[in-house]
Amino acid sequence: MIRTTLALLAALVAAADVDFVSTWRAPGSEPLNFAGRKVAAVLVTDDTNLRVSTEEALAREISARGSQGVAGYRILPKELLADKTAAQAWFERAGIQGLVVLRIVHTDTTKVYSSAIWASGYYNYAWDFWGESWASVYPLGKAREEKTLTVETLLYDLSKGAPIWAGVSRATDPKDPQRYVKELAHEVVKLLDKDGLIRKGPR
């Protein structure tokens, strides 16, 4: 099943490269003990079809690493997406212990991501980040002459509410932004596995 899914995603993107321009890991962070535990996958976007397909792909990748990946749309009602208090309550009731969030960012000018940004401001607490993210959703609308698609990805340990890992990917004029984001979900979990943060079973 996993092999079939990966093959399908690879065919969909048709050689679209995922380029990480910046990554960050919390100082002193250890591999997270999420084996058998629930980790939610969330894409911050107002495009429901894109959110569902990406969250399902990301949840499958997380499950392949020994955790229970759960697509965020299965937990939180659509009308409560932008309500951080409601989101926290629903995720807690569902027993979610980890959170991987992808957020599409519109950039007309280049934003520099330093090693300090993830540990400051609204990034520093999962539910503050949630509230700010859904308050400024970037719509995937009509194409312009040149479009830069930037996606932030954060991994939170919800027992602390703190970010453990973050990354930024960027693509200029991707032929199909939806396919790019779904392939990104695959590459993000591969990178988390490589960094020893979400492991693929016993080693």
C-alpha positions in Angstrom: 0.0 0.0 0.0 2.8 2.5 1.0 4.8 1.5 -2.1 1.8 2.1 -4.3 1.1 5.5 -2.7 4.7 6.6 -3.2 4.7 5.5 -6.8 1.5 7.4 -7.4 2.9 10.6 -5.9 6.1 10.2 -7.9 4.1 9.9 -11.1 1.9 12.9 -10.2 4.8 15.3 -9.7 6.7 14.1 -12.8 10.1 15.3 -11.7 9.1 18.3 -9.7 12.0 18.9 -7.3 11.4 19.8 -3.7 14.0 22.4 -2.7 14.5 23.1 1.1 16.1 26.5 1.4 16.2 26.4 5.2 15.8 23.9 8.0 16.1 24.2 11.8 16.1 21.8 14.7 15.5 22.8 18.4 18.8 22.8 20.3 19.2 19.6 22.4 16.2 17.9 20.8 16.1 14.1 20.9 14.3 11.7 18.7 10.6 11.9 19.6 9.0 8.8 21.1 5.9 8.8 18.9 5.9 5.1 18.2 2.3 4.0 18.2 1.1 7.5 19.2 -1.1 9.9 17.2 0.6 12.6 15.1 -1.8 14.9 13.2 -1.0 16.1 9.7 -2.3 19.6 8.8 -2.1 21.7 5.6 -3.1 25.4 6.3 -5.1 26.3 3.2 -8.7 27.2 2.3 -8.6 24.8 -0.6 -10.5 21.8 0.9 -9.6 19.3 -1.9 -5.9 20.2 -1.6 -6.0 20.0 2.2 -7.7 16.6 2.3 -5.4 15.0 -0.3 -2.2 16.4 1.2 -3.1 15.6 4.8 -4.0 12.0 3.8 -0.6 11.7 2.0 1.3 13.1 4.9 -0.6 11.0 7.5 0.3 7.8 5.5 4.0 8.8 5.5 3.9 9.4 9.2 2.2 6.0 9.8 4.9 4.3 7.8 7.4 5.6 10.4 5.7 3.8 13.3 3.4 6.6 14.5 -0.4 6.8 14.0 -0.7 9.5 11.3 -4.0 11.3 11.4 -5.3 13.7 8.7 -6.3 16.9 10.5 -9.6 17.3 8.6 -10.8 14.0 10.2 -10.5 15.6 13.7 -11.4 19.2 13.3 -14.7 20.5 11.7 -14.1 22.9 8.8 -15.9 25.7 10.4 -13.5 25.7 13.4 -10.3 25.7 11.5 -9.3 29.2 12.3 -10.3 28.9 16.0 -7.1 28.0 17.9 -8.9 27.4 21.2 -11.4 25.0 19.5 -8.6 23.3 17.6 -6.5 22.7 20.7 -9.6 21.2 22.5 -10.5 18.9 19.6 -6.9 17.7 19.1 -6.5 17.0 22.8 -9.8 15.0 22.9 -8.5 13.0 19.9 -5.3 12.2 21.9 -3.0 13.9 19.4 0.6 14.1 20.8 2.5 15.4 17.7 1.6 17.9 15.0 3.1 18.4 11.6 1.9 21.6 10.0 2.5 22.7 6.4 1.6 26.4 5.6 1.7 27.9 2.1 3.2 31.4 2.3 2.9 34.0 -0.4 6.2 35.9 -0.9 6.5 38.9 -3.2 9.8 39.6 -1.5 12.2 37.1 -0.1 11.9 36.4 3.6 15.1 35.4 5.4 14.7 32.6 7.9 17.3 32.7 10.6 18.0 30.1 13.2 16.2 32.2 15.8 12.9 32.7 14.1 11.4 29.3 15.0 12.0 29.9 18.7 10.4 33.3 18.9 7.1 35.0 18.3 4.0 33.0 17.4 6.1 30.0 16.2 7.1 29.3 19.8 3.8 27.8 20.8 1.7 25.4 18.6 -1.7 27.0 19.2 -0.4 30.6 18.8 1.1 29.5 15.4 -2.2 27.8 14.6 -4.2 31.0 15.2 -1.9 33.2 13.2 -1.7 30.7 10.3 -5.4 30.3 9.8 -5.8 34.1 10.1 -3.6 34.6 7.0 -4.3 31.8 4.6 -2.6 32.2 1.2 -5.1 31.2 -1.6 -3.9 29.3 -4.6 -5.7 31.3 -7.1 -5.0 32.5 -10.7 -1.4 32.2 -11.8 0.6 35.4 -12.2 3.4 35.9 -14.6 5.8 34.5 -12.0 4.7 32.8 -8.8 7.0 31.8 -6.0 5.5 29.1 -3.8 7.0 29.0 -0.3 5.9 26.4 2.2 6.7 26.4 5.9 6.7 23.1 7.7 6.8 22.7 11.5 6.8 19.7 13.8 5.4 20.3 17.3 5.6 18.2 20.4 2.1 18.9 21.8 3.1 17.8 25.3 5.2 20.9 25.4 3.6 23.0 22.6 7.0 23.8 21.4 8.5 23.5 17.9 11.0 20.6 17.5 11.9 21.0 13.8 11.1 23.5 11.0 11.8 23.8 7.3 11.2 26.1 4.4 10.8 24.9 0.8 10.5 27.2 -2.2 9.6 26.7 -5.8 9.4 29.3 -8.6 6.6 28.8 -11.1 5.8 25.1 -10.2 3.8 23.7 -13.1 1.2 22.3 -10.7 1.2 23.8 -7.2 -1.2 21.1 -5.9 1.1 18.3 -7.0 4.1 20.1 -5.7 2.6 20.4 -2.2 1.6 16.7 -2.1 5.1 15.6 -3.1 6.4 18.0 -0.4 4.5 16.0 2.2 6.4 12.9 1.2 9.8 14.7 1.3 9.1 16.4 4.6 8.6 13.0 6.4 11.7 11.6 4.7 13.7 14.5 6.1 12.3 14.1 9.6 13.2 10.4 9.4 16.7 11.3 8.2 17.1 13.8 11.1 16.0 11.0 13.6 12.8 12.8 14.7 10.2 10.4 13.3 11.7 6.9 13.0 10.6 4.1 10.8 10.1 1.3 13.3 12.8 -0.5 15.5 16.4 0.1 14.5 
